[in-house]
Amino acid sequence: MFIQIEVNDRAMSAPLCALVATVCPVEIFAVEGGRLLVRPEQVDECTLCELCLDAAPAGAITISRTYSDKKLVSRGSDNTR
C-alpha cells in the first residue's frame, strides 16, 4: 500500500460520515453504526483526489503517504458538524 488513512471518530458526526462516504469516487469509506470506516481492500484505489479531506472537519481524516513523510489532513470547517 502506498497510503494509510486514519479517521478521528470524535471529530465526525453521523451525517458527516455519510457525506464523506458518498463523495469518495472509489468507495474507500463505509458507514457502520454511524461511524466512518476505511475499507482496507479499497485503499489502493485512492487517487488522492482530496474530496474526503474537503468534506471532513479539520483534522478528522489523515492520509499518510508511506513512500514519503508527507501527510494530507482534512481541512473542512469545524462548524459543518
QUIVENSUL-V596411 format. One record per run of one state. SS is the DSSP state (a for helix, b for strand, c for the rest). FROM is the first residue (numbers start at 0). TO is the last residue. Records with the same first field share a line. If there is no record, write none. Layout:
BEGIN
SS = FROM-TO  FROM-TO
END
This chain:
BEGIN
c = 0-1  7-7  11-12  23-27  32-33  38-38  45-49  55-55  57-59  65-69  73-74  76-76  80-80
b = 2-6  28-31  34-37  56-56  60-64  70-72  75-75
a = 8-10  13-22  39-44  50-54  77-79
END
